[in-house]
Amino acid sequence: MKHVNLRLPDDLHEQAVAAAADDDRSLNSWLVAVVRRAVTPGSAQDRPGDGQAAAVPPHGNGHSRRP
């Protein structure tokens, strides 16, 4: 597994933390799911006419869930 340091503006960090909490995930798990969906061929954002990805990725695309 690789480690990445990611710097986010305060407002974006707050939004990501809230989205992760709404999806009952850690921020790391939520970000993994977002990146995985972004790089997976045939994902929602790759379809013609669909310029926006969903705000919260579906369950099962990240790593471990929070206890």
Secondary structure by P-SEA (a helix, b strand, c coil): cbbbbbbbcaaaaaaaaaaaaaacccaaaaaaaaaaaaacccccccccccccccccccccccccccc
